[in-house]
Amino acid sequence: MKKAILKKIVFCLFIVPSIMLIVFLSSCNPSLGKFDKEEGGFEDYYNSIGDIIGKYEAPKDDDQTQTEFKSVTYDLEDSITNEYIMEYLKWKDDTKKVDFRQYVYIVIPFTSDLKIEELALFVCTNASYDKNANRTLEISAFYYPSESDCPEDGDLLKMSDGEKAYTDPPNYYSIAKASINVTSSFDSFVLSGFHQTVGYGESYVVDSMLSVKKDSYLYLRIENNSALNKGTMTPIDISFINLLVRAV
């Protein structure tokens, strides 16, 4: 009896708070900590995070037999997170939509120092996918303290001129992971409980929170579309919206 009571206490102390944190970020009225609109911090949100970059592999324009990495940039306020998007989870202006692509990376640039407790992003896939297919999307996060630390686009390709050139970091270097059964409707995954991997000379994880610096980058790798998993995971076209960052 005492063991059963103890298990319930442990559940309440550790599991329930974790669930509540996820609810705070994925609900219609998420708690963004220092960025909460009620605290006047919503404008600071746009001053702390740069435009979001989607990186994907595509055929070269001049040589369809080879591929290269291409990037598309989405304005944070117009295309990713604003009051209309947070309320309705759709774009007010369709010209601002995030296109469906097999994104390998979703890159978040930081323009100020932040201590991040959680991060959530809503994703969906094309309705044309087989409804019976396994569409589990796996995400790994990698932190780079400066632009010079970020991987070169050419190093992310599986093959280059017939030779293997893939030097992307292995999965165990990720600072957080998430997975979601992606559908044709937007739903969120949450990254939290960050842990230190590559040190870059200083600690960037404190109390399981990610301490990012100005001019640093968070790369969210879509494992399904990564060259690292070609032949073992099914690529998935996705769109994304409503980036929510809870900073303290």
HELIX and SHEET records of a PDB file:
HELIX    1   1 LYS A    2  VAL A   10  1                                   9    
HELIX    2   2 PHE A   11  ILE A   15  3                                   5    
HELIX    3   3 VAL A   16  SER A   26  1                                  11    
HELIX    4   4 LYS A   37  GLU A   39  5                                   3    
HELIX    5   5 PHE A   42  SER A   48  1                                   7    
HELIX    6   6 LEU A   76  ILE A   80  3                                   5    
HELIX    7   7 GLU A   83  TYR A   88  1                                   6    
HELIX    8   8 ASP A   94  LYS A   96  5                                   3    
HELIX    9   9 GLU A  147  ASP A  149  5                                   3    
HELIX   10  10 ASP A  153  LEU A  156  5                                   4    
HELIX   11  11 ASN A  171  TYR A  173  5                                   3    
HELIX   12  12 GLU A  223  ASN A  225  5                                   3    
HELIX   13  13 ALA A  227  ASN A  229  5                                   3    
SHEET    1   A 6 THR A  67  TYR A  74  0                                        
SHEET    2   A 6 ILE A  52  PRO A  59 -1                                        
SHEET    3   A 6 TYR A 103  PRO A 109 -1                                        
SHEET    4   A 6 TYR A 217  ILE A 222 -1                                        
SHEET    5   A 6 THR A 136  TYR A 144 -1                                        
SHEET    6   A 6 ALA A 176  ASN A 181 -1                                        
SHEET    1   B 4 ASP A 187  SER A 192  0                                        
SHEET    2   B 4 LEU A 114  THR A 125 -1                                        
SHEET    3   B 4 MET A 209  VAL A 212 -1                                        
SHEET    4   B 4 VAL A 205  VAL A 206 -1                                        
SHEET    1   C 3 ASP A 187  SER A 192  0                                        
SHEET    2   C 3 LEU A 114  THR A 125 -1                                        
SHEET    3   C 3 ILE A 238  ALA A 247 -1                                        
SHEET    1   D 2 MET A 159  SER A 160  0                                        
SHEET    2   D 2 GLU A 163  LYS A 164 -1                                        
END                                                                             
